[in-house]
Amino acid sequence: MENIRLGAVEVRRVVEWEGEIAPARGIVPSPPELWRDNASLLVPDHWRPEPDQYHGAVQTWVLRSEGKVILVDTGVGNGRERPQIPLFDHLRTGFLDRLAAVGVQPEDVDLVVNTHIHYDHVGWNTRWDDGWVPTFPNATYLIPRADQHYFDPRNEHLRPSPKTAYDQVRRQGSHLVYGDSVAPVLHRATLWEDGYRIDRNLLLEPAPGHTPGSSVLRLDSEGDRAVFAGDLLHSPVQILAPEHNSCFCENPAQAATTRRRVLERAADERELVIPAHFAGPGAAEITRDGAGFAVKAWA
């Protein structure tokens, strides 16, 4: 799905990075038969069975609505220290050139939506210019207040104590993310809670669990509906069996409850589901299927 119109809203995708990240069931812990029995759905865009690797994308959705240019999530960014995931440590991509290729220069952006504060959703909030500065100088950054509060290093006491060495590295990484990609844009940010109406077509709603402030962006325009689901879904296996969380969920029980609620509405109201990290078509129409859901069609 590189370019689609939903009602009065134009949606385009700009991919920062795509490839294999880690063992599939390391990203979404779940029974091996769930993957094996649904290989026709998963291979090759979401799972590479040999050698059992999760395949995904880091991408930004570019929306044009009511005369505004809106970015949904901003990827990893260039030159970041990311000890928690060496694959993206000091990443270098041509993301801004790809953004320009779809007709968007940094100064053209009116709004940046961070569905939540994880390293692969806020990276291009900033760029390096003798210090980290906003990449999009004219934009308002929409950041969930709950996430800003939770990830601010001054509120370290709110987070669970690290149980493993990896948890400690992850904690260190989140401090770096906040310092280089969140704090430098706070003077341009709107910290929202409970919901935020962008325009007649677009509404931000809380979807907590993956992080305390995780959100979804709902599109409702001229009879077309979609939900930009952020990290509620990392793989289609979570559509089939929504009880399975990703390994990155801060509150697994809450994340599973939220995922099911969002999928139920999407199936019942025919919302196109647009997760943050699906490669391939990138978006799906879903339907109810027993206790879970099924992919009716790819966008």
Phi, psi and omega in degrees: 000090182267332182203123182212149175248127177243105186060235181266009185250128172268133181237128175229154180247135173238114183272126174275318185204146175215140177161194179273139185247313187192171174307138189304313184277000165282325178283313177235091179302121186190164183297141180300329181292336177297322178283312184299316185286347181240029183302325182296333177277328191265329187265134003259358191287336187237344183208133173249102187302327175243109011255059175059058182247136170292132178244128182208185182224151168249122190208163178239138175261126181256118181248140170242116185216127178050043176081002181251150173258124186234129175257132176253107182068149190231021169071202186273319185087163181268144169069028182266143172277113185228074182296337184286342178212090186305333179304327184251011178290123181054043177299146174228118177223170176263041187303314183294328174294322178292324175296318178296327181294338176259016171089021183237117170265154182308322182286350179280343189282128180266321183222140171243123177258118169261108182297333173193172182259085163233157191305328186266018178231352185231000191299316181276011168306328187229166172220163183270125174211077188056036184137164181279124181232159179301130176292326186248091194292340182256004187270151164265131180264121180263111187235131177298127182301322182299322178288318178302318180292317185292319186269350175300121182304337178292344179252032182306328183295343182282345188260149178299148178293140178301134181261338182224171177298323179295321178301323179292319177295319178298320177297315177301317180298321181293329175295319179296318179301313181299318184290323185260342187235349181244303182306320182291349179248002185298331178289347177247011189260150164251118178267113187249159175211155178072337181147153180212119179273116179279311176200193183295337185263340195228132181222127173272135179227146177296143175214066192287161177135302176301313163224166180301328183254012181308143185221165170237152175250119180263137176246129179217105187211119174052040177090349176265143181225146176207159174227118174278107197266004179054228183259021169300332181229127170256336184214152174300341177299335179281344169285315181293322183221083189291356177287347183268123180267164168281164180290351185265358185289129182286325180230089188303316182297316180293322180298317180295319178296315180295318181301314180296319180298316182292320179291323177300314180295319181298318180291317185285329184251010176057050174272131172292129183264122184237090178285168183286328195239011178286126171277192181065223182300329173089344183209154186218145164271135183236162177220159176291146180210093183063230179279350180239214183220167179225155174278114180282318180197149172272146179294000000 
